[in-house]
Amino acid sequence: MGTTLNFEQLLTAIWETVFMTFCSLFFASIFGLLIGILLYCTQSKGLFENRIINRIVDMIVNVLRAIPFLILLILLIPLTRALVGTMLGAKAALPPLIVSATPFYARMCVIAFQEVDKGTIEASKAMGASNSQIIFKVLLPEALPAIISGIAVTGISLVGYTAMAGAIGAGGLGNLAYMYGFARRNEAVLYTSTVIIVLIVFAIQWAGDALVKKVDKR
């Protein structure tokens, strides 16, 4: 049972986890927000009502959300190899991480938009605002606290996903904890990796809460 800790190896694992988490969060937030706007605007009585598009996109989102992350990793092996050229390393984890987090965040955006006061939107329409003006000057600003909160929740989920991806070769703290901690019975590596993962989650939650308080005008 080992108790040694390689700090250079630990720093590399931390960087890989941070890279995977925030890079995938960046793209998932953009794609998820766009899909969320599309779902909200094309729903019944929406700004651009289109039930066919809404049902197709909604079905895709629900299917992707229903697939467990580890299975998604396997299903996306051809796409990952085509984009990255390998199945190993932090970069190889990005496609499945983004595909997994995007529908999750899109659904959270839809919930955020549905909480916006319908009266405010109707008043904007009555004043002659176009649909694009309503989206960018009413919908997004009013839903911003919930949108930011959703980003934090998605980021926390992604930290867990990176740990799972790491356990099968993507690198990061998950790989360090499993390969060098659990498999080699090195408690120092296992517990240190776990504590750092928890600290990253706390940091994301703290940053999210702080931003929500800053932008929430209510």
ZAMIKOL-549087 format. One record per atom (N, C-alpha, C): atom name; x, y, z. Coordinates in steps of 0.2 Angstrom, whole numbers. Each point is the difference from the previous one (the first is absolute). Example, Ala and Ser with C-alpha at 12.3 -4.5 7.8 and 13.67 -1.06 7.14 Angstrom:
REM ZAMIKOL-549087
   lumdren      px      py      pz
         N      66     -28      39
        CA      -4       6       0
         C       4       6       0
         N      -2       5      -4
        CA       4       6       1
         C      -4       5       3
REM end
This chain:
REM ZAMIKOL-549087
   lumdren      px      py      pz
         N       4      -6       0
        CA      -4       6       0
         C       4       6       0
         N       0       4      -5
        CA       5       6      -1
         C      -3       6       3
         N       4       5       2
        CA      -2       6       2
         C       4       6      -3
         N       4      -1      -5
        CA       4       5      -4
         C      -5       4      -5
         N       2       6      -1
        CA      -4       5      -4
         C       5       3      -4
         N      -1       0      -7
        CA       4       3      -5
         C      -3       7      -2
         N       3       5       3
        CA      -4       7      -1
         C       0       2      -7
         N       5      -2      -4
        CA       0       2      -7
         C      -6      -4      -4
         N      -1      -6       2
        CA      -5      -4      -3
         C      -7       3       2
         N       0       2       7
        CA      -6       3       2
         C      -2       6      -3
         N       5       5      -1
        CA      -2       6      -4
         C      -2      -1      -7
         N       3      -5      -3
        CA      -2      -1      -7
         C      -7      -3       0
         N      -2      -4       5
        CA      -7      -3       0
         C      -5       6       2
         N       2       4       4
        CA      -4       6       2
         C      -2       4      -7
         N       6       2      -3
        CA      -1       4      -6
         C      -4      -4      -5
         N       1      -6      -1
        CA      -5      -4      -5
         C      -7       0       2
         N      -1      -1       6
        CA      -7       1       3
         C      -3       7      -1
         N       4       5       1
        CA      -3       7      -1
         C      -1       1      -7
         N       5      -2      -4
        CA      -1       1      -8
         C      -6      -4      -2
         N      -1      -6       1
        CA      -6      -4      -2
         C      -6       3       2
         N      -1       2       7
        CA      -6       3       3
         C      -2       7      -4
         N       5       4       0
        CA      -2       7      -2
         C       0       1      -8
         N       4      -4      -3
        CA       0       0      -7
         C      -7      -3      -3
         N      -2      -5       3
        CA      -6      -3      -2
         C      -6       4       3
         N       0       3       6
        CA      -5       4       2
         C      -1       6      -4
         N       5       3      -3
        CA       0       6      -4
         C      -4      -2      -7
         N       1      -5      -3
        CA      -3      -2      -6
         C      -7      -3       2
         N      -1      -3       5
        CA      -7      -3       2
         C      -4       6       2
         N       2       5       3
        CA      -4       6       2
         C      -2       4      -6
         N       4       0      -5
        CA      -2       4      -7
         C      -5      -4      -3
         N       2      -7      -2
        CA      -5      -4      -3
         C      -7      -1       3
         N       1      -1       7
        CA      -6      -1       4
         C      -4       6       0
         N       2       6       1
        CA      -4       6       0
         C      -3       1      -7
         N       3      -1      -5
        CA      -3       0      -7
         C      -6      -5      -1
         N       1      -6       2
        CA      -5      -5       0
         C      -6       2       5
         N       2       2       6
        CA      -5       2       4
         C      -5       6      -3
         N       4       5      -3
        CA      -4       5      -3
         C      -5      -3      -6
         N       3      -4      -3
        CA      -4      -3      -6
         C      -6      -4       3
         N       1      -4       5
        CA      -5      -4       3
         C      -6       5       3
         N       3       5       3
        CA      -5       5       3
         C      -4       3      -5
         N       3       3      -5
        CA      -3       4      -5
         C      -4      -4      -5
         N       1      -6      -1
        CA      -4      -4      -5
         C      -6      -4       4
         N       0       0       6
        CA      -6      -3       4
         C      -6       3      -2
         N      -6      -3       3
        CA      -6       2      -2
         C      -1       7       3
         N      -3       5      -4
        CA       0       7       2
         C       6       4       1
         N       6      -3      -3
        CA       6       3       1
         C       1       5      -5
         N       6       4       0
        CA       1       5      -4
         C       1      -2      -8
         N       3      -6      -1
        CA       0      -3      -6
         C      -3      -7       0
         N      -6       0       1
        CA      -4      -7       1
         C       1      -4      -6
         N       3      -6       2
        CA       1      -5      -6
         C       0      -7       4
         N      -5      -4       0
        CA      -1      -6       4
         C       4      -5      -3
         N       2       0      -6
        CA       4      -6      -3
         C       7       1       2
         N       3       6      -1
        CA       7       1       3
         C       0      -1       7
         N      -5       2       4
        CA       0       0       7
         C       1      -7       2
         N      -5      -5      -3
        CA       0      -7       2
         C       6      -3      -2
         N       3       1      -6
        CA       6      -3      -2
         C       6       1       5
         N       1       7       1
        CA       5       2       5
         C      -1      -3       7
         N      -6       1       2
        CA      -1      -3       7
         C       1      -7       0
         N      -2      -4      -5
        CA       2      -7       0
         C       7      -2       1
         N       4       4      -4
        CA       7      -1      -1
         C       3       2       7
         N      -2       5       3
        CA       2       2       7
         C      -1      -5       5
         N      -6      -3       0
        CA      -2      -5       5
         C       4      -6      -1
         N       1      -2      -6
        CA       4      -6      -2
         C       7       0       3
         N       3       6      -2
        CA       7       1       3
         C       1       0       7
         N      -5       3       3
        CA       0       1       8
         C      -1      -7       3
         N      -4      -4      -4
        CA      -1      -7       3
         C       6      -5       0
         N       4       2      -4
        CA       6      -5      -1
         C       5       1       5
         N       2      -5       4
        CA       5       1       5
         C       7       2      -3
         N       4       4       4
        CA       6       3      -3
         C       5      -6      -2
         N       1      -5       4
        CA       4      -5      -2
         C      -2      -3      -7
         N      -6      -1      -1
        CA      -2      -3      -6
         C       1       5      -6
         N      -2       6       1
        CA       1       5      -5
         C       8       1      -2
         N       4      -1       5
        CA       7       0      -2
         C       2      -6      -5
         N      -3      -6       1
        CA       1      -5      -5
         C      -3       1      -6
         N      -6       3       0
        CA      -4       1      -6
         C       3       5      -5
         N       4       5       4
        CA       3       6      -4
         C       7      -2      -2
         N       3      -6       1
        CA       7      -2      -2
         C       1       2      -7
         N      -4      -2      -5
        CA       2       2      -7
         C       0       8      -1
         N      -5       4       3
        CA       1       7       0
         C       6       3       3
         N       1      -3       6
        CA       6       3       4
         C       7      -2      -4
         N       0      -6      -3
        CA       6      -1      -4
         C       1       4      -6
         N      -6       2      -3
        CA       0       4      -6
         C       2       7       1
         N      -2       3       6
        CA       1       6       2
         C       7       1       3
         N       2      -4       4
        CA       6       0       4
         C       6      -4      -2
         N      -2      -6      -3
        CA       5      -5      -2
         C       2      -5       5
         N      -3       0       6
        CA       2      -5       5
         C      -6       0       5
         N       0      -5       4
        CA      -5      -1       5
         C       3       1       7
         N       6       2       0
        CA       4       1       7
         C       2       7       1
         N       0       3       6
        CA       2       6       1
         C      -6       5       1
         N       1       6       3
        CA      -5       5       2
         C      -4       2      -6
         N       4       1      -6
        CA      -4       3      -6
         C      -5      -5      -2
         N       2      -7       0
        CA      -5      -5      -2
         C      -6       0       4
         N       0       3       6
        CA      -6      -1       4
         C      -5       6      -2
         N       2       5      -3
        CA      -4       6      -1
         C      -6      -1      -4
         N       0      -4      -6
        CA      -6      -1      -4
         C      -6      -3       4
         N       2      -6       4
        CA      -6      -3       4
         C      -2       5       6
         N       5       3       3
        CA      -2       5       5
         C      -5       5      -3
         N       2       3      -5
        CA      -5       5      -3
         C      -6      -2      -2
         N       0      -6      -4
        CA      -7      -3      -2
         C      -4      -2       6
         N       3      -2       6
        CA      -4      -2       6
         C      -3       6       3
         N       4       5       1
        CA      -2       6       4
         C      -4       5      -4
         N       0       0      -7
        CA      -4       5      -3
         C      -7      -1       1
         N      -3      -6      -1
        CA      -7      -1       1
         C      -2       1       7
         N       4      -1       5
        CA      -2       1       7
         C       0       7       1
         N       4       4      -3
        CA       0       8       1
         C      -6       3      -4
         N      -1      -3      -6
        CA      -5       3      -4
         C      -7      -1       4
         N      -1      -5       3
        CA      -6      -1       4
         C      -1       5       6
         N       6       1       3
        CA       0       5       5
         C      -1       7      -2
         N       2       1      -6
        CA      -2       7      -3
         C      -7       1      -2
         N      -3      -6      -2
        CA      -7       1      -1
         C      -4       1       6
         N       2      -3       5
        CA      -3       1       7
         C       0       7       2
         N       7       3      -1
        CA       1       7       2
         C      -4       5      -4
         N      -1      -2      -7
        CA      -4       5      -4
         C      -8      -1       2
         N      -2      -6       2
        CA      -7       0       2
         C      -2       3       6
         N       5       2       4
        CA      -1       3       6
         C       0       8      -1
         N       1       2      -6
        CA       0       7      -1
         C      -8       2      -1
         N      -1       6       3
        CA      -7       2       1
         C      -3       1      -8
         N      -6      -4      -1
        CA      -3       1      -7
         C      -2       7      -1
         N      -2       3       5
        CA      -3       7       0
         C       5       5      -3
         N       6      -1       2
        CA       6       4      -3
         C       1      -1      -7
         N      -1      -6      -2
        CA       1      -2      -7
         C      -6       3      -4
         N      -6      -1       2
        CA      -6       3      -3
         C       1       8      -1
         N       2       3       6
        CA       1       7       0
         C       5       2      -5
         N       5      -3      -1
        CA       5       1      -5
         C      -3       0      -7
         N      -4      -6      -1
        CA      -3       0      -7
         C      -5       6      -1
         N      -4       2       5
        CA      -4       5      -1
         C       3       7      -2
         N       6       0       3
        CA       4       6      -2
         C       4       0      -6
         N      -1      -5      -4
        CA       3      -1      -7
         C       6      -3       0
         N       3      -3       5
        CA       6      -3       0
         C       0      -7      -5
         N       5       0      -4
        CA       1      -6      -4
         C       1      -6       4
         N       0      -6      -3
        CA       1      -6       4
         C       8      -1       2
         N       4       2      -4
        CA       7       0       1
         C       2       5       6
         N      -4       6       0
        CA       1       5       6
         C      -3      -3       6
         N      -5      -4       0
        CA      -3      -3       6
         C       5      -5       3
         N       3      -4      -5
        CA       5      -5       2
         C       6       3       4
         N       3       5      -3
        CA       6       3       2
         C       0       5       5
         N      -6       4       0
        CA      -1       5       5
         C      -5      -1       6
         N      -4      -6      -1
        CA      -5      -1       5
         C       2      -7       3
         N       0      -5      -4
        CA       0      -7       2
         C       7      -2       3
         N       5       1      -3
        CA       7      -1       2
         C       2       4       7
         N      -1       6       0
        CA       1       4       6
         C      -4      -2       6
         N      -7      -2      -1
        CA      -4      -2       5
         C       2      -7       3
         N       2      -4      -5
        CA       2      -7       2
         C       7      -1       2
         N       4       6       0
        CA       7      -1       1
         C       3      -3       7
         N      -3       2       5
        CA       2      -4       7
         C      -1      -7      -1
         N      -6      -2      -3
        CA      -1      -8       0
         C       5      -3      -5
         N       1       4      -6
        CA       5      -3      -5
         C       7      -1       3
         N       2       5       4
        CA       7       0       4
         C       0      -6       5
         N      -6      -1       3
        CA       0      -5       5
         C       0      -7      -3
         N      -3       0      -6
        CA       0      -6      -4
         C       7      -2      -3
         N       4       5      -1
        CA       7      -1      -2
         C       4      -3       5
         N      -1       2       6
        CA       3      -2       6
         C      -2      -8       1
         N      -6      -1       0
        CA      -2      -7       1
         C       3      -5      -5
         N       0       3      -6
        CA       2      -4      -6
         C       8      -1       1
         N       3       5       2
        CA       8      -1       2
         C       1      -5       5
         N      -4       0       5
        CA       1      -5       6
         C      -1      -7      -3
         N      -5      -1      -4
        CA      -2      -6      -3
         C       6      -3      -5
         N       3       5      -3
        CA       6      -1      -5
         C       6      -2       4
         N       1       2       6
        CA       6      -2       4
         C      -1      -8       2
         N      -6      -2       1
        CA      -1      -7       1
         C       1      -4      -6
         N      -2       3      -6
        CA       0      -4      -6
         C       8       0      -2
         N       4       5       2
        CA       7      -1      -2
         C       3      -5       5
         N      -2      -1       6
        CA       3      -5       4
         C      -2      -7      -3
         N      -6      -1      -3
        CA      -2      -6      -3
         C       4      -1      -6
         N       1       5      -4
        CA       4       0      -6
         C       7      -2       1
         N       3       3       6
        CA       7      -1       2
         C       1      -7       2
         N      -5      -4       2
        CA       1      -6       3
         C       1      -5      -6
         N      -2       2      -6
        CA       1      -4      -6
         C       5       3      -5
         N       4       4       2
        CA       6       2      -4
         C       0       7      -2
         N      -5       5       2
        CA       0       7      -2
         C       5       4       4
         N       3      -3       5
        CA       5       5       4
         C      -4       3       6
         N       3       5       3
        CA      -3       4       5
         C       0      -4       7
         N      -4       3       5
        CA       0      -2       6
         C      -3      -7       1
         N      -5      -1      -4
        CA      -3      -7       0
         C       4      -5      -2
         N       4       1      -5
        CA       5      -5      -2
         C       6      -1       5
         N       2       6       3
        CA       5      -1       5
         C      -3      -4       6
         N      -6       2       2
        CA      -3      -4       6
         C      -1      -7      -1
         N      -2      -2      -6
        CA      -1      -7      -2
         C       6      -4      -1
         N       4       3      -5
        CA       6      -4      -2
         C       6       0       5
         N       1       6       3
        CA       6       0       5
         C      -2       0       7
         N      -7       1       2
        CA      -2       0       6
         C      -3      -7       2
         N      -6      -1      -3
        CA      -4      -6       1
         C       4      -7      -2
         N       2       0      -6
        CA       3      -6      -3
         C       7      -2       3
         N       3       5       2
        CA       7      -1       3
         C      -1       1       8
         N      -6       1       3
        CA      -1       0       7
         C       4       5       3
         N       1       6      -3
        CA       3       6       2
         C      -5       5       3
         N      -1       0       7
        CA      -5       4       3
         C       1       7      -1
         N       6       2       0
        CA       2       7       0
         C      -2       3      -7
         N       1      -3      -5
        CA      -3       2      -7
         C      -7       0       0
         N      -3      -6       2
        CA      -7      -1       0
         C      -4       6       4
         N       2       1       6
        CA      -4       5       4
         C       2       7      -2
         N       6       2      -2
        CA       2       6      -2
         C      -4       2      -7
         N       0      -5      -4
        CA      -4       2      -7
         C      -8       1       2
         N      -2      -4       5
        CA      -7       1       1
         C      -2       7       4
         N       5       2       4
        CA      -1       6       3
         C       0       6      -5
         N       5       0      -4
        CA       1       5      -5
         C      -6       0      -5
         N      -3      -6      -2
        CA      -6       0      -4
         C      -6       4       4
         N       0      -2       6
        CA      -6       4       5
         C       2       7       0
         N       6       2       1
        CA       1       7       0
         C      -1       4      -7
         N       1      -3      -5
        CA      -2       2      -7
         C      -8       1       0
         N      -3      -5       2
        CA      -8       1       0
         C      -2       6       5
         N       3       0       5
        CA      -2       6       5
         C       2       7      -3
         N       6       0      -4
        CA       2       6      -3
         C      -5       2      -6
         N      -2      -5      -3
        CA      -5       2      -6
         C      -7       2       3
         N      -2      -3       6
        CA      -6       2       3
         C       0       7       3
         N       6       1       3
        CA       1       7       3
         C       0       5      -5
         N       3      -1      -6
        CA       1       5      -5
         C      -7       1      -3
         N      -4      -5      -1
        CA      -7       0      -3
         C      -4       4       4
         N       0      -1       7
        CA      -5       3       5
         C       2       8       0
         N       7       1       0
        CA       2       7       0
         C      -2       4      -6
         N       0      -3      -6
        CA      -2       3      -6
         C      -8       1       0
         N      -3      -5       2
        CA      -8       1       0
         C      -2       6       5
         N       3       0       6
        CA      -1       6       4
         C       1       7      -3
         N       6       0      -4
        CA       2       6      -3
         C      -5       2      -6
         N      -3      -5      -4
        CA      -4       2      -5
         C      -7       0       1
         N      -2      -3       6
        CA      -7       0       2
         C      -3       7       3
         N      -4       3      -4
        CA      -2       7       2
         C      -6       0       4
         N      -3      -6       2
        CA      -6      -1       3
         C       1       1       8
REM end
